[in-house]
Amino acid sequence: AGDPAMLAFYREEYRLNAFIKRYPKPYVAAMDGIVMGGGVGLSAHGSHRVAGERLMFAMPETGIGFFPDVGGTFFLPRMPGRTGTWLALTASRLGQADALWSGFATHAVASADLGAVVDALAEKGDPDTTLAAFARPAGDAPAKALLPVVDRCFSAGTVEDILARLDAEDGEWAAKQAAAIRQKSPTSLKIALRQMREGAGASFEDCMRIEYRIVSRIPAGVDFYEGVRAVIIDKDHAPKWRPDRLEDVTEAAIDAYFAPLANELDLAALDAG
């Protein structure tokens, strides 16, 4: 059933993500610098998402034996083409222009203006008009130019087939993506690809319930502990995944992460506080 304290944390985090998504008033997220992990959950679901040019957004969870949560099941499949699948499997980073193009951000502003943006919002309210006054073009989005190859490779039905397509592509970019994927937890990769597939047609609330099902099962495995050890604690960046080969992660093993729970994530009581 997992560690009760850990599950209580994720339950409250996912309920907070849903609370932000449902919030009836404008919710403005100011994003500058690193936006990953929990910070994504505090930003991605707001009505207005303002990116400075220092933004560095990524979903790096597969690299620590985890999975792209905090609503990634919902917003990643809704990015253009297979962009979300690419980000989920490789932990590739998006800057300001890519964030705006992909829909992760709604407005681009100068990082130096963010303080003035907050002051203007506090003074005038009316976020649509206020943010429009500070918004500026973000320039060409590198990810937009990559979309044809992203769609070609990341539309494959399995992680193994995605790797085969990347290996068959010419050029340094595809080789880098394949190398990045091969460093990640095989179990996490297969969970993430299933999330992209299931999330594409699911409501936001159902996506959060899916994530709670997955996170309830993660503590029973070894990869999350090993990934945190290798990347965050010891920093040797040499995790020993179990299983360590994609072909050894069965469909049944992934099914188990997505199976219904006796105690599902309860989002009904959010409106009552």
C-alpha positions as CSV (number, residue, x, y, z in Angstrom):
1,A,0.0,0.0,0.0
2,G,3.1,2.3,0.3
3,D,4.3,4.6,3.0
4,P,1.3,6.4,4.5
5,A,3.2,9.6,5.0
6,M,4.5,9.6,1.4
7,L,1.0,8.9,0.1
8,A,-0.5,11.6,2.2
9,F,1.9,14.1,0.7
10,Y,1.1,13.1,-2.9
11,R,-2.6,13.1,-2.1
12,E,-2.5,16.7,-0.9
13,E,-0.2,17.7,-3.8
14,Y,-2.5,16.3,-6.4
15,R,-5.6,17.8,-4.7
16,L,-3.8,21.1,-4.8
17,N,-3.1,20.7,-8.5
18,A,-6.8,20.0,-9.0
19,F,-7.8,23.0,-6.8
20,I,-5.6,25.3,-9.0
21,K,-7.1,23.9,-12.2
22,R,-10.7,24.5,-10.9
23,Y,-10.0,27.8,-9.2
24,P,-12.8,30.2,-10.4
25,K,-10.7,33.4,-10.2
26,P,-7.7,34.2,-12.4
27,Y,-4.5,32.4,-11.2
28,V,-1.3,33.9,-12.5
29,A,1.9,31.8,-12.4
30,A,5.1,33.8,-12.8
31,M,7.7,31.3,-14.2
32,D,11.4,32.2,-14.5
33,G,14.4,30.0,-14.0
34,I,13.9,26.3,-13.3
35,V,10.3,25.0,-13.4
36,M,10.4,21.3,-12.8
37,G,8.7,18.8,-10.4
38,G,6.3,20.4,-7.9
39,G,6.8,23.8,-9.4
40,V,5.2,22.6,-12.6
41,G,2.1,21.6,-10.6
42,L,1.8,25.0,-9.1
43,S,2.2,26.7,-12.6
44,A,0.8,24.6,-15.4
45,H,-2.8,24.6,-14.2
46,G,-3.2,28.3,-13.7
47,S,-5.3,30.4,-16.0
48,H,-2.4,32.7,-16.9
49,R,1.2,31.4,-17.1
50,V,3.8,34.0,-17.6
51,A,7.3,33.0,-18.7
52,G,10.5,35.1,-18.4
53,E,13.4,34.4,-20.8
54,R,15.3,32.5,-18.0
55,L,12.6,29.8,-17.9
56,M,13.9,26.2,-18.1
57,F,10.9,23.8,-18.0
58,A,11.3,20.0,-18.0
59,M,9.7,16.9,-16.7
60,P,12.8,14.9,-15.6
61,E,11.1,12.3,-13.5
62,T,11.9,9.2,-15.6
63,G,15.6,9.8,-14.7
64,I,14.9,9.2,-11.0
65,G,12.7,6.1,-11.4
66,F,9.5,8.2,-11.0
67,F,7.0,9.4,-13.6
68,P,5.8,12.8,-15.0
69,D,3.1,13.6,-12.5
70,V,1.5,16.8,-11.1
71,G,-0.9,16.7,-14.0
72,G,1.6,15.8,-16.7
73,T,-0.8,13.0,-17.7
74,F,-3.2,15.7,-18.8
75,F,-1.1,18.6,-20.1
76,L,1.7,16.8,-21.9
77,P,-0.5,14.9,-24.4
78,R,-2.2,18.2,-25.2
79,M,0.9,19.8,-26.5
80,P,1.4,19.9,-30.3
81,G,1.8,16.5,-31.9
82,R,4.0,14.2,-29.8
83,T,5.9,17.0,-28.1
84,G,4.6,15.8,-24.6
85,T,5.7,12.2,-25.2
86,W,9.2,13.5,-26.3
87,L,9.5,15.6,-23.1
88,A,8.2,12.8,-20.8
89,L,10.6,10.2,-22.1
90,T,13.8,12.3,-22.6
91,A,13.5,15.0,-19.9
92,S,14.3,17.6,-22.7
93,R,14.1,21.2,-21.6
94,L,12.0,24.0,-23.0
95,G,12.9,27.6,-22.9
96,Q,10.6,30.7,-23.1
97,A,9.8,30.5,-26.9
98,D,9.1,26.7,-26.7
99,A,7.0,27.1,-23.6
100,L,4.8,29.7,-25.4
101,W,4.6,27.6,-28.6
102,S,3.7,24.4,-26.7
103,G,1.0,26.0,-24.6
104,F,2.9,25.6,-21.3
105,A,3.1,29.4,-21.1
106,T,0.4,31.8,-22.1
107,H,2.5,35.0,-22.1
108,A,6.2,35.8,-22.6
109,V,7.7,38.7,-20.8
110,A,11.2,40.0,-20.0
111,S,12.5,38.4,-16.8
112,A,13.5,42.0,-15.6
113,D,9.8,43.0,-15.9
114,L,8.4,40.2,-13.7
115,G,8.5,42.4,-10.6
116,A,6.6,45.2,-12.4
117,V,4.1,42.6,-13.7
118,V,3.3,41.5,-10.2
119,D,3.0,45.1,-9.0
120,A,0.7,46.0,-11.9
121,L,-1.5,42.9,-11.3
122,A,-1.8,43.9,-7.6
123,E,-2.7,47.4,-8.5
124,K,-5.0,47.0,-11.6
125,G,-6.1,43.4,-11.6
126,D,-7.5,42.5,-15.0
127,P,-4.8,40.0,-15.9
128,D,-5.7,39.8,-19.6
129,T,-5.1,43.5,-20.2
130,T,-2.3,43.9,-17.7
131,L,-0.3,40.9,-19.1
132,A,-0.9,42.0,-22.7
133,A,0.8,45.3,-21.8
134,F,4.0,43.5,-20.8
135,A,3.9,40.6,-23.3
136,R,6.6,40.5,-26.0
137,P,7.4,38.1,-28.9
138,A,9.5,35.2,-27.7
139,G,11.1,34.5,-31.1
140,D,11.3,31.2,-33.0
141,A,10.6,28.0,-31.0
142,P,13.2,25.4,-31.6
143,A,10.7,22.6,-30.6
144,K,8.4,23.8,-33.4
145,A,11.1,23.1,-36.0
146,L,11.6,19.7,-34.5
147,L,8.0,18.7,-34.6
148,P,8.2,16.6,-37.8
149,V,10.9,14.4,-36.5
150,V,9.4,14.3,-33.0
151,D,6.1,13.1,-34.5
152,R,7.8,10.6,-36.7
153,C,9.7,9.0,-33.9
154,F,7.5,9.5,-30.8
155,S,4.3,8.3,-32.4
156,A,5.5,4.7,-32.2
157,G,3.5,2.4,-30.0
158,T,6.2,1.2,-27.6
159,V,9.4,2.7,-26.1
160,E,11.4,0.0,-28.0
161,D,9.9,1.1,-31.3
162,I,10.5,4.8,-30.4
163,L,14.2,4.0,-29.9
164,A,14.3,2.0,-33.1
165,R,12.9,5.0,-35.0
166,L,15.4,7.4,-33.4
167,D,18.2,5.1,-34.2
168,A,17.1,5.0,-37.8
169,E,17.2,8.8,-38.1
170,D,20.2,10.7,-39.4
171,G,21.8,13.4,-37.3
172,E,22.9,14.3,-33.8
173,W,19.6,15.3,-32.4
174,A,18.0,11.8,-32.7
175,A,21.1,10.2,-31.4
176,K,21.0,12.4,-28.3
177,Q,17.3,11.7,-27.7
178,A,18.0,7.9,-27.9
179,A,21.0,8.2,-25.5
180,A,18.9,10.2,-23.0
181,I,16.1,7.6,-23.1
182,R,18.5,4.8,-22.5
183,Q,19.7,6.4,-19.3
184,K,16.2,6.4,-17.8
185,S,14.4,3.8,-15.7
186,P,12.8,1.2,-18.1
187,T,9.8,0.9,-15.9
188,S,9.3,4.7,-15.6
189,L,9.6,5.0,-19.4
190,K,6.8,2.5,-20.0
191,I,4.6,4.1,-17.3
192,A,5.2,7.5,-18.9
193,L,4.3,6.3,-22.4
194,R,1.1,4.7,-21.1
195,Q,0.3,8.0,-19.3
196,M,0.5,9.8,-22.6
197,R,-1.8,7.4,-24.3
198,E,-4.4,7.2,-21.5
199,G,-4.2,10.9,-20.6
200,A,-4.9,12.1,-24.2
201,G,-8.6,11.1,-23.9
202,A,-9.1,11.5,-20.1
203,S,-10.5,14.4,-18.1
204,F,-8.2,16.3,-15.8
205,E,-9.7,14.7,-12.7
206,D,-9.3,11.2,-14.2
207,C,-5.7,12.1,-15.0
208,M,-5.0,13.0,-11.4
209,R,-6.6,9.8,-10.3
210,I,-4.4,7.8,-12.7
211,E,-1.3,9.6,-11.2
212,Y,-2.4,8.7,-7.6
213,R,-2.8,5.1,-8.6
214,I,0.7,5.1,-10.0
215,V,2.3,6.9,-7.1
216,S,0.6,4.4,-4.7
217,R,2.5,1.6,-6.3
218,I,5.9,3.3,-6.8
219,P,7.1,2.6,-3.2
220,A,6.8,-1.1,-3.8
221,G,9.4,-1.0,-6.5
222,V,13.2,-0.2,-6.3
223,D,13.7,2.3,-9.1
224,F,12.5,5.4,-7.3
225,Y,14.8,4.9,-4.3
226,E,17.7,3.9,-6.6
227,G,17.1,7.0,-8.9
228,V,17.0,9.4,-6.0
229,R,20.2,7.8,-4.6
230,A,22.1,8.0,-7.9
231,V,21.0,11.5,-9.0
232,I,20.3,13.4,-5.8
233,I,22.1,11.8,-2.9
234,D,25.3,10.1,-4.1
235,K,25.3,12.0,-7.5
236,D,27.2,9.2,-9.2
237,H,24.5,9.2,-12.0
238,A,24.9,5.4,-12.3
239,P,21.6,4.0,-11.2
240,K,21.1,0.3,-11.3
241,W,17.5,-0.1,-12.5
242,R,15.5,-3.3,-11.9
243,P,14.6,-4.5,-14.4
244,D,17.4,-2.8,-16.4
245,R,16.1,-3.7,-19.9
246,L,13.0,-2.5,-21.5
247,E,12.1,-5.9,-22.8
248,D,12.0,-7.2,-19.2
249,V,9.2,-4.7,-18.2
250,T,6.1,-6.6,-19.0
251,E,2.7,-5.2,-20.1
252,A,1.2,-6.8,-17.0
253,A,3.7,-5.0,-14.7
254,I,2.6,-1.7,-16.2
255,D,-1.1,-2.6,-16.0
256,A,-0.7,-3.1,-12.3
257,Y,0.4,0.6,-11.8
258,F,-2.8,1.8,-13.5
259,A,-5.2,-0.6,-11.8
260,P,-8.0,1.0,-9.7
261,L,-7.4,1.5,-6.0
262,A,-9.6,0.6,-3.0
263,N,-9.1,4.2,-1.9
264,E,-9.0,6.4,-5.0
265,L,-8.0,10.1,-5.0
266,D,-11.0,12.0,-3.7
267,L,-11.4,15.3,-5.6
268,A,-15.1,15.8,-4.8
269,A,-14.5,17.5,-1.5
270,L,-12.2,20.2,-2.9
271,D,-14.9,22.8,-3.4
272,A,-15.8,22.6,0.2
273,G,-12.2,23.2,1.2
